Amino acid sequence: MAVKMRLQRNGSKRNAQYRIVISDSRSPRDGRFIDTVGTYDPNTEPSTFKFDEEKAKKWLANGAQPTEVVGKLLKLAGIEK
């Protein structure tokens, strides 16, 4: 099973907020997920994001592959693979 760390959209129309989740790569974007490791709000200036560092490091060590955007957020947060 390929596990990905990716964004799951929440919020209303034109007011997107995201959860950073761990999910099976075959599940849809807003579908089932395994665990939540953080949040991301692109609407604030500057954009805000929070990670549970312990969970994020655990999942990266277990082989979860971050998507491009989540990889950039991890890098900004100082969480390296």
Residue, then its C-alpha position, 0 to 999 in steps of 0.5 A: m500500500a502506497v501511503k501519501m502525505r497530502l492536503q485535504r480541502n476543508g472550508s467553504k467556497r473561495n475560503a479554502q483551508y486544508r488539513i495535512v493528512i496521511s492517506d492511501s494514494r488510491s483514495p480520493r482527495d477528500g476521502r478516507f485518511i489514516d491520520t491528521v498531522g497538521t493544518y494549512d491556511p493559505n488565506t492569511e497573510p502570510s500563509t499559516f501552517k501547523f504540524d504535529e512534528e512528532k507524527a510527521k517525522k514518524w510517518l516520514a520514517n515509515g515511508a509516507q511520500p509527501t506531495e509537492v506542496v506538502g514537501k515545501l511546507l515540511k521544508l519551511a517548518g524545518i522537518e526534513k526527511 
